């Protein structure tokens, strides 16, 4: 099982000091957080993609390429790559390039994005969001698998005799996850291709996440990729830890109370009761995270949101120390218990390469 | 026949709730204590949080399920600023965001209370368009009760008439859809007859049986090109 972190890349004032980091500080902080993730033994770093303030990561492969050069083992991913407003040709090229530079330590999570004006800024219509995701990915899927593509669709200029370069590393396309909070069409899309399905899981009650994952698993089996239990599932999580849970609550509350997305809404206590957010000791984080398996089944990837709401870099790095030293080692051991042998790990470049060699022999 | 009352009354006791209970008793023949009344007052904070957090707290979710699952609805609001109250509208806003089909095809009796009879047309210019938008089947007679109506015989007659219409519509639509709780097959509405969605598996977009297969989604794009 893979463990990692995902970042939204928001530039948010620290509510305890009123200070807002500069964009440069925030970008460098994201890099420092990624390097720390590798240092403490995590497997994955994923960055969001946004094209409006207060977010900085508009150019994920630039950032991930830089991180790739400074890491050895970390898998570089996204959370998410906008399959709706980006040109699928450019996604194909950017991530193949990143694959080569990172020696295959790359996968990508497709998402639609939920900011209305971003669509028209890129010449698209948000009402076509699902259709854009379907058609653009269908093209991307071919660009990574066919050397010469002739293509015509509804949303993009036709292609005649087009070759996306560079070709994927070892002719193995990056593994793809599809992220969606509430669109069954996207679970269906992930299942159809046998790709992974990621549920953000952090702002909504677990029973909703459970239903989306059950749908994906059922359809994954329907399309003949394996049993429902073998489908490739990823989940988000959100935690704030201190050795003593009271210290965690006291320190995190001012950030929670005004945080983007859920601030000025339900209390910290209500929100932790109703959603996967955990604020407490490492042991409480372990228990809550292990409980995800009760509704999601045995799954492949757990990403935590750690750097948001104006938390200072120093605090985030301390959180990552706790995550890497006290939480993840226990989670690896506990999640491995009673895990059926035929439930696969998340695909990586080397596993996909090995799998292809087996099937072609 | 299950009828649920949604009351946006704010005081305790509330004449808005009282009007809802009388309408329910007349429609179902049940004692007021046997009718489920959802007091939005008790859910006001949860409703506000639903706007900011995007999901309903457990008590609000349960109320939404009750409304979605009811055979018929009686909705009653006090008049504020010449319209329904903000709390009343907010409940149906978050309900519609959660499930845009929640009220589709459902018989709804609209009612309102006010301090003066001059606002009686609020039923026609505010409530009826709202529930038409939500694709409910709105009962022809709405009931407005001003303070002075509580000492007047005319209110009884209007309650009886509206309640009778609600009972008839609820019975007719239940029979047409083959009873409550699911019924006709899943997937897209074929058009024509009134689509009755009652919270069972048929209207559930997260049920694997209701998924539009991927090939169909892709093919629809190609033919649209």
Contacts between the chains, C-beta under 8 A, distances in Angstrom:
chain1	res1	chain2	res2	distance
A	130	B	217	7.7
A	131	B	217	7.9
A	131	B	221	5.6
A	134	B	214	7.7
A	134	B	217	5.5
A	134	B	218	5.9
A	134	B	221	6.4
A	135	B	218	7.5
A	135	B	221	5.3
A	138	B	218	6.2
A	152	B	225	7.2
A	153	B	221	7.1
A	153	B	222	7.8
A	153	B	225	6.6
A	154	B	221	5.4
A	154	B	222	7.9
A	154	B	224	6.1
A	154	B	225	4.7
A	184	B	205	5.1
A	184	B	206	5.6
A	184	B	210	8.0
A	184	B	211	5.8
A	185	B	212	7.1
A	185	B	217	6.5
A	188	B	211	5.1
A	188	B	212	7.3
A	188	B	213	7.4
A	188	B	214	5.3
A	188	B	217	7.5
A	189	B	214	5.9
A	189	B	217	7.8
A	191	B	214	7.7
A	192	B	214	3.8
A	192	B	215	7.8
A	203	B	53	7.0
A	203	B	54	6.3
A	203	B	55	7.4
A	204	B	54	7.1
A	204	B	55	5.2
A	205	B	55	5.9
A	208	B	55	7.2
A	211	B	206	4.3
A	212	B	206	6.5
A	214	B	206	7.9
A	214	B	208	7.6
A	215	B	206	5.4
A	215	B	207	7.6
A	215	B	208	5.4
A	215	B	211	6.9
A	218	B	208	4.0
A	219	B	208	6.1
A	219	B	211	6.4
A	222	B	208	7.6
A	262	B	52	6.9
A	262	B	53	5.3
A	263	B	52	7.8
A	264	B	52	6.2
A	265	B	48	7.9
A	265	B	49	4.8
A	265	B	52	3.6
A	265	B	53	4.6
A	266	B	49	4.7
A	266	B	52	7.9
A	266	B	53	5.7
A	266	B	57	6.9
A	270	B	49	7.8
A	270	B	57	6.8
A	271	B	53	7.3
A	274	B	55	7.6
A	274	B	57	6.5
A	274	B	58	7.3
A	275	B	55	8.0
